[in-house]
Amino acid sequence: MRASASFLALLRDNPQESHIASHQWMLRSGMIQQITSGIYAWLPLGLRVLNNISEIVRQEQNRIGAQEALAPTLQPASLWKQSGRYADYGKEMLRIVDRHDHDLLYGPTAEEVFTLLFRTHIHSYKQLPQCLYNIQWKFRDEIRPRFGVMRGREFLMKDAYSFDLTADGAKATYAQMFQSYMRIFHRLGLTAIPVRASTGPIGGDLSHEFHIVADTGESEIFYDAALDSPMSGGGIRERMSDFNGFYACADDQHKPEACPLSGEQLRTKRGIEVGHIFYFGTKYSEPLDAFVMDQKGNRVPVEMGSYGVGVSRLVGALIEANHDEKGIKWPISVAPFAVAIAGLSKGTEDMAETLYQSLLNQGVTAFMMDLDQSAGKKFADMDMMGFPYHILIGSKWLSQGLLDIKIRATGEIISCTPTDALSWMMDRCAPEVISGKKRPGSSEPLAG
């Protein structure tokens, strides 16, 4: 994409209504624009990030056999009354009456809808297990929406719903989903802390929240210090295989007198909740008549679970975890563009164009800084928008035939030839590398 053809909505200063880093940088880098309190339009730069996160979530859900569907945003109130949950959300639920005097609601979640889909089409144990998910907009009428997409009223969520014949089968599905979530956050470059949590109005007796540690987190979490280590090798396998393996609790579940940890082994920090999973048995299947025939010919209610990831909330959480005083530092897996290219002086335009076209031809997402701006302005904008790598073509190219690569995350500068620059970028930014299908190349500095 060329800057000259882009819908750029960059701001020089922090908007008055923004109070945390993610909200400030999303507004300043032109990712979102508030339309009314707690409701945002996603501009092209922000939507690319949102879509990249959605695709990682989709891939990992598909990997465990979950099937994507799409529920409506508006749901009949009668379904929620049948499940007994209509009054649980209070004023957070947006209730609507259509022209035929039918009561509707803008769904804050979709257990009832997916249970209806299940009971209509699945009738035998031979068709189990089943797991359906959708990535859809939800609405909760927060009394005080704040912090941008971190606590907005309209939000994008991946919500999945599982159906098993037995409680043991449902808990096995729960464990599989737990592992899927840990893989999702790992691919996003985040260290997620899975904590035991209250089930709230969703219901059930087994629930975990996934938290990203951040000073701006709204919840206090207590957990084993071992969970602070990035997941790698045996560590990731151990943490993904058993959700009872480490002590971790949200504040309402933590009992100091029963805590097995003490001293430096116990961490107490603020966390941003980015995912929540539940096993709730027959809470919905019984009142909504989601029964199947078992092996003995008995009609039994299915055992269910639900699993949510805040896709739009993850955008804010990623920025909270990856920013500095200059702007955003996107992980390569979700960046709107992997590479920004800037010609910094007269006579560098042709080389900038050649590199841009070469990267595009190889499937690398590249952003050309082709506006008539000073070098300093281009540096500032590239840093603010958070592109992982910058190719800088200036006087060094004209005098020595070399250009610079800047690594946004570390600030490191590498000088190299254009040929080496292309090879270096392909090792890190090719689609198969970003997707995890191919290992990235060496990160050793190139010889200038």
N, C-alpha and C positions, 0 to 999 in steps of 0.2 A: 504494500500500500504506500502511496506517496502522500506526504504531509500536505502537499498542495491540493490534493483531491479529497482529503479527509474531512469529516465532520469533527473538527477539534473545538473543544469548549474549555480551554485551559484558563485557569484563574491564577492571578499573581499572589493573592493574599488569602489567608484562611477566612472562610465565611464566618460571620458572627455566630450562626447557629451550630457550628461544629465544635465539639468539645473533646473528641478523642481522635487519635492519629488516623484511624481507618476512615472515619467520616470526612476529616479534613482532606486527606489525599485523594479519596474517591471524587470529591467535589472539585478539587483543584486540578486533577488530571483529566477531568471531563468524562468520568465513567458513568455518573448518574446525575440526575437533576430532580429536586423535589418538586412534585406537582401539588401536593397538599400534605398535611401533617401525617408523617409516617408512610407516605406512598411516593414511590420514585419511578421516574422513567429511566430505563437503562439505555445509555447512549452507546454508539458502536464499540468504543474501546472497552467499556465495562461488559457489554454483552459477549464479547469474545472470551473474556475471562470466565464469565458465568457458563458459557457453553463448553469451555474446556473442562471445567470442574464437573459439569453434568456428564460429560462423556467418560471421564474416569470413573465416576460413580456407576454409570450404565455398564461399562465394561466389567467392573468387579461384581456387579449384581448378576449379570449374564453368566459370568464365570462359575457361579455356584448353582446355576440352573433356574434362577428367578426369571420370570417372563414379564416383559414390559406391556402394560396396558395404559389407558388414560381415562381417569374418572372425570366427571363434570365438576366444575367449580361450584355450581349451585346444586343443592341436594334437598330432597323433600323432608320437611320436618317430621312427617309421619314415621320415617325410618328411625330417626333418633328417639322419637317417643316410644317406638316399639322396643328399642334396645334399653330404654330407661335412662338415657344419657342427655336428653334434651336440655334439662335444667342445669347440668353440671358446669357449663361454661359461663353462665350468667351473662353479664353485659358484654363480655368479650366476643360473644357470637353475634354476627350480623344477621338479623332476621329480616325476611322480605316477604311481602304478600303480593302475588301476581294479580293480573286483571281478572282472573277467575276465582279470586279469594283463596287460592291455595297457599299454604304456608311453606316457604322455602328458607334456606339458610346458605350463606357463603361458607363452604366447608373449611373448618380449621384443621381437619384431618378426615380420614375416609374409611374407618373401620366398617361402618354400616354399609356403605356402597359396595365394598369388595366382598363383604359377607353375602350381600344380596346376589352379586354376580356368581359367587361360589354355589350358593344353594340352588340357583336356577339351572346349573349345568353339571354339577358333580354330585353323584348319588351313591357311589360304591367305593369301598376301601381300595379296590383295584386301581382307582384313578388318583390315589394319594401316594406321596405328599404333593401338594401344590403350593407355589409361592408366586404371587403377582406383585408388581410394583408399578408406581407411576411417578413421574417428575412433573409436578403440577403446582400452580400458584394456589396459595392458601391465604386465609384472612383471619386475623384475630384483632379485635378492636381494642388495642392497648389503651389504657387510660392516659398514659404518659409516654407516647412513642419518643424514643431518643436514640442517640448514637448511630444515626443513619440506618444502614441495613442490618445493624446488629440487633436492633429492637424496633423494627418497623411494624406496620400493621399488615401490609401485604408482603408475602415472602414466597420464594420458590423452595419447595421441599421435595425430596425423594422419600416416599413412604411405601413400604412393602408390607405384605400381609401373608402369613403362612398358615397352612391348613394341614394338620396331621391327624392320624387315627388315634394315637395314644399320647399320653403325657411324656413318655420317654422319647417318642419320635419328635414331639414338639420341642423338647429341650435339646435334642440333637440338632434340629434346625436352628434353634437359638444360638448354639455354639458355632455353627457354620456361618451364621450371619455376623456374629461377633468377630470371627476371623476375617470375613469380608470387609468389615469396617476398619479393622486395623490395617489391612492392605490399602484401602482407599486413602487413609490419612498418611500412610507411609509414602504413597505415590505423590501425594500433594506436598511432600516435604515437611510434614508436621509430626511432632511427637505428641500423640494423644494419650491422655490418662483415662482409662476406663474405670469409672467409679460406681459402686453400688448406689442406687438412688431410689427415691420414692416413685411409685407408679402414678400418683395423682389421679386425674379424672379418666385416664386411659384404663386403669384398673390392673389387677393381677398381683402376683407375689414375687416376681423375678424381673428385675429391671437394672439396666446399666446406662449411665450417661457417659459420653465421651467429651472430655474437656481439653482445651488448649490452654496451657498456663500463660496468663497475662495479667498485668497489674490492673487492667481495666475490666477484668472478669467480674461478673455479678454474683458468683457463688464462691464459697470457701470450700476447698477440698483438702482432704487428708489422705496421704498415700505413701507407699514405700518408696524410698529414695531411688531404688533400682529402676523405677519406671521413668526417671528423668533421662536415662541413657538412650541415645538413638537406637532404633531397632536395626540390628544387623546380625547376620549369621545365625548362630544358635539362639541369640537373644530374641530375635523376631519370632522364630519358631516356637520358643517357649512361651512368649507372651501371647501369641495368637492361638495356642492350642488349648489353653485352660483359663477360662475367665475367673476361676477361683484361685489362680496361682499367686496373686499378689494382693496385699491389703490396700484398698482404696475406697474411700467413701465420700459422698457429699455431706455437707454439714448436718443435714437432718437425719442422716443415717449413722454418723460417727458417734460412738459411745466411748469416751475417754477411759472409763473403768474397764472396758472389755478390749481395748486396742492392744494388739500383740506387739506393737512397735513403740520405741521410745528414743529419746535423744536425737542424734543426727539422722537416724534411720527413718524417722517420721517427718515428712514434709507437710507444711501447711501453707497453701498458696491460694491465690484467686484463679478461677478458671472460667473460660468462655465455653459454654456448652454448644457443641456443634453436631451432636448426634445423640439419639436416645432409642433404646430397644426395650421391648416388653414381651414377656410371656404371660398370658392371662387366661389360659385354659379355655373354658366354655362360657366366659362372660358374655360374649356376643353370639356365639353359635346357638346357645339354648333359646334366648328370647327371640332371635331372628330365624329360628327353625332351620339352621344349617346342620342337617343330620345326614349320615351315610349308613349304608348297610355294612356291618363288619363281617368277618369270616364265618361267624356262626349264624348269620342272618338276622342279627339284632340291629335295630335302628339306633345309632348312637350319635351324640353331638361331637363335632370335630374339635380338636385342640388347636388353639390359635395363638399367634404372636403378631406384633406389629413393630416396624423398624423404621425410624425416621432419621434423615440427614438434612440439616439446614443448608441447602446448596447456596442460596444467596447470602446467608449468614457466614458461610465459609469464606466468601470473598473478603468480608471485613476481618475475620479472624486471621486470614493469611497475611493481610496488611499489618495487623497488630503485631504479628510475629516476624514480619520481614519489612522493616522500614528504617530510615535514618532521617536526619534533619534535611536531607535533600529530596526525599520522596520515597517511592515504593521500590522494593527489591523482589521482583517476582521470581518464584521458582520456575525453572524452565518448563515444567510440566503444565503450567496453567497460564503462562505469560501471553498477553494479547499478540505480541510478535516476539520471536526469539532474538532477532538481531535488528539494531538500528544502524543505518549507514549515513554518515555525514561527510560531505565535502566541505572543508573548512577554509579554503582559499581559492582564488581564481586559478583555473587550470586543472582543477581536480574533478571537474564534473564528469568527464568521460570515464575515468576509472571508477567513480562512484556508481555510474550507470551500469558499467560492465559487471561489477560485483553484485549489484542488486539483481540484474537479470540472471546471472549465474546461480545465485542462491534460490531465486524463484523457480528456476528450471529444475532444481534438485528437490523441490518441495519444502524448502525452508521458508518459514514465515518471516518476511523482512519488511522493515519500515524505512522508507527513504526520507531523510530530513532535507527536503529540497526547497524549503521556503527561503526567501531572501532575508536571512537573519545573521547576526554576528555569531562567531564561534561560541562565545560565552552563553548566548541565548539557546543555541542548540544543545550545548552541554547540560544546561539547567533543565530543559524540557525532556531530554532523554533520561536524565536521572529521575525526574519527577514521575514520568510515566512508567519507569521501572523495567525497561527492556533489559534482559539478562546480559546481553553482549552488545558492545558498541564498536563499530568499525569507523575509525577516524582517519580521514585522508587529508593531510595538510602539507606544510612546507617540506616535511621529511620525505614525502613521496616525490615531490618535485626535485629535490636535491640528491636523494639517496636511493630512490626507488623502493622505499619502505613505507608501511602504514602502521597504525597502532590499533590494537584490540584492547578495549577496556572491559574488564569483568566487573559488572555492577555490584555484585555481592561483596567483593573484597576491595574494589578500587584498584586492583592490580592492572598494570599496563604491559602489554606484550608487543614488541616491534617485530615485524616480519614482512616478507614479500606478499604480494597479492595471491600468488599460488598457494603459499603456505597458509595464508589466512582462510582461503576457501576450504582447504583440507581440514584445518583446525575446526572450523565451523561445522563442517559435515560430521565430524567425529562427535559433536555435542548437540547439534540442532537438527539433524536429519529426522524425519518423522518416525523412523523405526527406532531411533535412539530415545526420543522423547516418550514414545509409547512403551518403552521397556523391552522391546523385541530384540534389541541389540545393545551390547554393552558400550558405554561411552568410551571414547579414546582416551589416551593418556592426557593428564592435565599438566604435564611438564612444560615449562616455558619453551617457546620456539626460539631457535637461534636467529638473531637479527642479521 
